[in-house]
Amino acid sequence: MNETCDRCGPAVRAAYRTRRIGELCLCGHCANTLWPALFAQGWTIWRLHGPTLVYREVNRARRPKIR
């Protein structure tokens, strides 16, 4: 399959597939940029060419500290 990034267009090949209610194909740059928002909304992110589910911790340094 030659899937392309849904955000960048047909010039960029997709590296990740995200699923929730629908499906998005994203390149590595878009997946890294959108990871916190997709994760917060409950999307799962899979490598496009392999059965590996991708997990990554959201950067906690960006969150405000609760005192």
C-alpha positions in Angstrom: 0.0 0.0 0.0 1.2 3.5 -0.8 -0.6 5.6 1.7 0.2 9.2 2.1 0.0 11.6 5.0 -3.5 13.0 5.4 -2.2 16.4 6.6 0.8 16.9 4.3 -0.7 15.6 1.1 0.3 13.1 -1.6 4.0 14.2 -1.7 4.7 12.6 1.8 4.4 8.9 2.6 2.6 7.9 5.8 4.5 6.1 8.6 1.7 5.8 11.2 -2.0 5.0 11.2 -4.2 6.4 14.0 -7.6 5.0 14.8 -10.5 6.0 17.0 -13.9 6.4 15.3 -12.2 7.1 11.9 -8.7 6.6 10.6 -5.9 9.0 9.8 -2.6 8.2 8.1 0.3 10.5 9.3 3.9 11.0 8.5 6.5 10.9 11.3 6.6 14.7 11.6 2.8 15.0 11.9 2.5 12.0 14.3 5.1 13.6 16.6 3.5 17.0 16.5 -0.1 15.8 17.1 0.8 13.0 19.5 -0.4 14.8 22.7 -3.7 15.9 21.2 -4.5 12.5 19.7 -3.5 10.7 22.9 -5.7 12.9 25.0 -8.7 12.2 22.8 -8.2 8.4 22.9 -6.7 7.7 19.5 -4.4 4.7 19.1 -1.3 5.0 17.0 0.1 2.1 15.0 3.2 1.8 12.8 1.9 1.6 9.2 4.2 -1.2 8.1 4.2 -3.5 11.0 2.0 -4.8 13.9 3.6 -2.6 16.5 1.3 -0.4 18.7 3.2 2.8 19.5 3.3 4.1 23.0 5.0 7.3 24.2 4.7 9.2 27.4 3.4 12.7 27.0 6.0 15.3 28.0 5.0 16.1 31.6 7.3 19.2 31.7 4.7 21.1 29.7 2.0 20.6 32.3 1.5 23.3 35.0 2.6 22.1 38.4 -0.2 21.7 40.9 0.7 22.9 44.4 
